[in-house]
């Protein structure tokens, strides 16, 4: 990492933010949106509002941490109930699931911005997001939302570096996608499935596994942890506690993914299919 280039990108970000009249930041509580929110607060002062969606698709722990962080930096924070669970297109869980969710979310964010007198609405997408299957980004762009981190050319590792330099606890926080991403495309999204995943991942995090995904394959839980910790999760007493807890949650079978956790794994088939089709 070239520190000089990173600091130039930071300046570019601050210059971009400084050119805005006011800003509403879609704040999930992750490192990207936390860094963006803090920089926005420092540049724009009281002309910044943070907005966080409360929903079954988000781990309850994430909302608690988002509320605490917004309060700690003194930014006005709005929490609202999102409505993706009322959308048939979302619940059917097609490959365009994220598009429909983000489209509805963007509409709500724009309405809140108008109510609060905020001119612009931003989200925390960064340069690394361009390399994954991101239909939600398309919906946000169509709605007129801006991506300041992307405008500055910042990638994930650079954002983590700057967040650490700024003293943010989120600097090394593992990436967190919505819980619907744990359900394979084509399998309907239900409140029960989302709650099962949330409880299962909460158990694993409490057991000390930070990078985790519990994929919901009906009665089967497929567990992903960091590759270097695959052996550890099979050792006692973790193994027995895990089996007992997951069965209480409602899973009949518990499987361990031997590849380990990999961001965007559920999109792998979609990306490969798209790549193959583009060759013809």
C-alpha positions, 0 to 999 in steps of 0.5 A, a space after each residue: 500500500 502506497 501511503 502517499 496515494 492513500 492520503 491523496 485519496 483521503 484529501 480527494 474524499 474530503 474535497 468531494 464532501 466539502 462540495 456538498 450542501 448537506 448529506 444523508 448517509 446510509 449507515 449500516 454500521 460496517 467499516 465503510 459506512 462508519 468511515 464515510 459517516 465520520 469523515 462527513 461529520 468532520 467536513 460537514 458538521 451538523 449538515 449530516 444525518 445518518 440513517 439505518 434500516 431496522 429489518 429481519 435481514 440485518 443482524 440485531 447486533 449490527 443495529 445496536 452497534 450502529 446506534 452506539 457509534 452514531 451517538 458517540 460521534 454526535 451525529 443525528 441518527 434516524 432508524 426506520 423499519 425497511 419494507 423489503 419483507 413486503 416485496 414479493 420480488 425480494 421474497 422469491 429470492 431471484 438473482 435480482 433480489 438485491 436490486 429490488 431491495 435496494 430500489 425500495 430502500 433508496 426510495 425510502 432514503 430519498 424520502 427521509 432526506 427530503 423530510 430532513 432537508 438533506 440535498 444528497 444521499 450517500 452509501 458506502 460502496 467502494 472500489 472493491 465492490 465493482 469486482 462482485 455481483 452488485 445489482 443493489 449498486 445499480 439500483 442506488 445509482 439509478 435512484 441518484 445516490 452517490 458513493 463518495 468512497 468510490 469517487 475518491 478511488 478508495 478500496 477496502 484495505 485503504 478504508 481500513 487503514 484510514 479508519 484505523 488511523 482515525 481511531 475507529 473500532 470498526 477498522 478491522 470489523 469483518 465484512 457483513 452482508 445482509 442475512 438474505 445472502 445466506 439463502 441460496 438464490 431460488 429458495 424463498 426468503 422467510 422470517 424464520 430462515 433469517 432468524 435461524 441464521 442470525 441466531 446461529 451466527 450470533 452463537 459462532 461470534 460469541 464463541 470467538 469466530 469473527 468471520 462467519 457465514 451460516 448458509 441456510 439450505 433448508 434443514 441443513 446449516 452450512 458453516 463457513 469460518 476463516 480457513 485457518 480456523 476450520 480445524 478449531 471449530 471441530 474441536 471440543 467443547 466447541 463442536 458439541 456446543 455448536 451441534 446442540 445449539 444449532 439443533 435447538 435453533 431448528 437445523 437438523 443437519 450441520 455441515 462444515 464448508 471445507 473451503 472456509 469463508 470467502 466473501 461473495 461465494 454465493 455469487 460465484 455461480 452467477 459471476 461465472 455464468 455471466 463471464 461465460 455468456 460474454 464470451 459468445 
